[in-house]
Amino acid sequence: MQSYIFLDLDDTLFQTLRKCGFGADDPRLKVRASLPDGTPNSYATHKQQWLWHWLTLGFKIVPVTGRDAHAFERVILPFQEEVVLNHGAVILDKQRTVDSAWMDRMLQVLPEYHEKLLDVWAEIEAYCKRYSGFKPRLVHDFDITWYGVIKHVDGTETTLKTLLDGIIKVHPHIHDGSLYWHLNGNNLAVLPKIINKESAVSYLIDGYKQQHPELLTFGAGDSKTDAPFMALCDYALIPGNTQLFKSLVLVE
């Protein structure tokens, strides 16, 4: 039986130093990703390092991440299987070329959502100009605009919630289901409904089933938006003290 694990990266397999609870020189930490200038910015604890080693012994590991291609290239781990990027918008094959069938499928339907995304984004940018500290950006990858993300200099959800409640949640394109939002820590994203990890993982599972007569699948993730793709799998792995974990055990 062939085993696959669909594995979220940030806050599942590693995280920023602030979330580790240790200093950067602590021997229990290992650098797992860097900033564009090469500065380390994500670390694995000794438990996460053990988890990675355990997974490599028995699973084919498929990263499922919100990172774009450039950010994924800065992850210091030897992934060998397909990769899901940009919350499901892009799939790379084992040779790290774009899965053309998946890309064609996305590009056929993306245009009808693109204008709606830009409508919402204009209001978001206007809000962010009125109040200091917000860092909005549209995510461009493979020469395509996929979705938007906003951070704030205070590094928490609290200030982002004011933008979310005042502008995003009440927008007609959110209400009609064309777009959806996601907030976890200092990341507030607005995405077309066609961009999601669940659809990309489903596509890959269908392909793997054609290759392997028997398939065992695991899903691992920390966020509420990871739950739908994890639900496609036979088993789920959820890090403790994360957004998804807290939502399941009703700890707020």
C-alpha positions in Angstrom: 0.0 0.0 0.0 1.4 3.4 -1.0 1.2 6.1 1.7 0.9 9.9 1.0 0.8 12.8 3.3 -0.5 16.2 2.2 1.4 18.5 4.4 0.8 22.2 5.2 4.1 23.9 5.9 4.0 27.2 7.9 2.8 26.7 11.5 2.6 22.9 10.9 6.2 21.9 10.0 7.9 25.1 11.1 7.1 28.6 12.2 8.7 32.0 12.9 11.1 32.4 15.8 8.5 34.4 17.8 6.2 31.3 17.8 9.0 28.8 18.8 9.5 30.0 22.3 13.3 29.7 22.0 16.1 32.0 20.9 17.6 31.6 17.4 20.8 30.1 18.9 18.9 27.4 20.8 20.3 23.9 19.7 16.7 22.6 19.6 15.9 24.8 16.6 16.8 24.2 13.0 16.3 26.8 10.2 13.7 25.6 7.7 13.1 28.8 5.5 14.6 32.2 4.8 13.7 35.6 3.6 14.6 36.7 0.1 17.9 38.2 1.3 18.8 34.8 2.9 18.0 35.8 6.5 16.5 32.8 8.4 12.9 33.4 9.3 11.3 30.0 10.0 12.5 27.3 12.3 11.6 23.7 13.3 11.6 22.6 16.9 13.1 19.3 17.9 9.7 17.7 17.8 9.0 19.0 14.3 12.4 17.8 13.2 11.5 14.4 14.5 8.2 14.5 12.7 9.9 15.3 9.4 12.3 12.4 9.9 9.4 10.0 10.7 7.4 11.1 7.7 10.3 10.5 5.4 10.5 6.9 6.4 7.1 5.9 5.3 5.3 8.6 3.3 5.5 10.3 -0.1 5.3 13.9 1.1 3.3 16.5 -0.8 3.6 20.1 0.4 0.2 22.0 0.4 1.0 25.6 1.1 0.0 29.2 0.6 3.5 30.1 -0.4 4.2 31.2 -3.9 7.0 29.6 -6.0 9.7 32.0 -4.8 8.8 31.5 -1.1 8.7 27.8 -1.5 12.1 27.8 -3.1 13.4 29.2 0.2 12.2 26.3 2.2 15.1 24.1 3.2 13.7 20.6 2.9 14.2 18.0 0.2 10.7 17.6 -1.2 10.5 15.1 -4.0 6.8 14.8 -4.9 4.3 17.2 -6.4 3.8 20.6 -4.8 0.6 22.6 -4.2 1.3 26.4 -4.1 -0.7 29.6 -3.6 -3.5 27.9 -1.6 -4.2 25.5 -4.5 -3.9 27.8 -7.4 -0.8 26.2 -8.8 0.5 22.6 -8.8 4.1 21.7 -9.7 5.1 18.2 -10.8 8.1 16.3 -9.5 10.4 18.1 -12.0 9.1 21.5 -10.6 7.3 22.4 -13.8 3.7 23.7 -13.8 1.0 21.0 -14.1 -0.5 22.3 -17.3 -3.8 20.4 -17.0 -4.4 22.0 -13.6 -3.3 25.4 -14.8 -5.5 25.3 -17.8 -8.4 24.4 -15.6 -7.7 27.4 -13.3 -7.2 29.9 -16.1 -10.5 28.9 -17.8 -12.5 30.0 -14.8 -10.3 32.6 -13.1 -11.2 35.7 -15.3 -14.8 35.9 -14.0 -13.4 36.2 -10.4 -10.5 38.5 -11.2 -12.5 41.7 -11.6 -14.4 41.0 -8.4 -11.2 40.5 -6.5 -9.9 43.9 -7.8 -13.2 45.5 -6.8 -12.7 44.4 -3.2 -9.0 45.1 -3.3 -9.6 48.8 -4.3 -11.7 49.2 -1.1 -9.1 47.4 1.0 -6.3 49.6 -0.3 -8.3 52.8 0.3 -8.9 51.6 3.9 -5.2 50.8 4.4 -4.2 54.3 3.2 -6.4 55.9 5.9 -4.9 53.8 8.7 -1.2 53.2 9.3 0.6 49.9 9.7 -1.3 47.8 7.1 0.6 46.0 4.4 -1.7 44.9 1.6 -0.4 43.1 -1.5 -1.8 41.2 -4.4 -0.1 37.8 -4.9 1.4 37.5 -8.4 3.0 34.2 -9.4 3.7 32.8 -12.9 2.6 36.2 -14.3 -0.9 35.7 -12.8 -2.7 37.6 -10.0 -4.2 35.0 -7.8 -5.4 36.6 -4.5 -4.6 39.3 -2.0 -3.1 39.2 1.5 -2.8 41.9 4.2 -0.5 42.0 7.2 -0.1 44.6 9.9 3.0 45.8 11.7 1.6 44.9 15.1 1.7 41.2 14.1 -1.6 40.2 15.6 -5.1 39.4 14.3 -6.8 42.2 16.4 -6.1 45.1 14.0 -6.7 43.0 10.9 -10.2 42.2 12.3 -11.2 45.8 12.0 -10.5 45.7 8.3 -12.1 42.3 8.0 -15.3 43.4 9.8 -15.6 46.9 8.3 -14.7 46.2 4.6 -14.3 42.6 3.6 -17.1 40.7 5.4 -19.7 43.2 4.2 -18.7 43.3 0.6 -21.3 41.9 -1.9 -18.7 39.6 -3.6 -18.1 37.9 -0.2 -21.8 37.6 0.4 -22.5 36.0 -3.0 -19.8 33.5 -2.5 -17.5 34.6 -5.4 -14.7 35.4 -2.9 -13.9 34.2 0.6 -11.6 35.4 3.3 -9.2 33.7 5.7 -7.6 35.1 8.9 -4.9 33.2 10.8 -2.4 35.2 12.9 -0.9 38.1 11.0 -2.3 36.9 7.6 -5.6 38.1 6.2 -6.3 36.7 2.7 -9.0 37.4 0.2 -9.3 34.7 -2.4 -11.6 33.6 -5.4 -13.6 30.6 -4.4 -12.0 28.5 -7.1 -8.6 28.8 -5.3 -8.5 26.3 -2.4 -6.3 23.5 -1.2 -9.2 21.0 -1.2 -9.7 21.1 -5.0 -6.0 20.8 -5.7 -5.5 17.8 -3.3 -8.6 16.1 -4.7 -7.1 16.4 -8.2 -3.8 14.9 -7.0 -5.5 12.0 -5.1 -7.4 11.1 -8.2 -4.2 10.9 -10.1 -2.4 8.9 -7.4 -5.3 6.4 -7.3 -4.7 5.6 -11.0 -1.0 4.9 -10.2 -1.5 2.8 -7.1 -4.2 0.1 -6.5 -4.2 0.8 -2.8 -3.7 4.2 -1.3 -3.4 5.4 2.3 -3.6 9.2 2.7 -2.9 11.6 5.6 -3.6 15.3 5.8 -1.7 17.7 8.1 -2.4 21.3 8.8 -2.9 24.0 11.4 -5.5 26.3 9.9 -9.3 26.1 9.4 -8.8 26.4 5.7 -6.7 23.2 5.8 -9.6 21.2 7.2 -11.4 20.6 3.9 -8.3 19.0 2.2 -7.6 17.0 5.3 -11.1 15.7 5.3 -10.4 14.1 1.9 -7.7 11.9 3.5 -8.0 8.7 5.5 -6.4 10.3 8.6 -5.7 13.9 9.8 -2.8 15.2 11.8 -3.3 18.6 13.6 -0.6 20.4 15.6 -1.7 21.3 19.2 -2.4 24.9 20.1 -3.1 25.9 16.5 -6.2 27.6 15.0 -7.7 24.3 13.8 -6.9 22.4 17.0 -8.5 25.1 19.1 -11.6 25.2 16.9 -12.1 21.5 17.3 -11.7 21.4 21.0 -13.7 24.6 21.4 -10.8 26.5 23.1 -10.8 30.2 22.3 
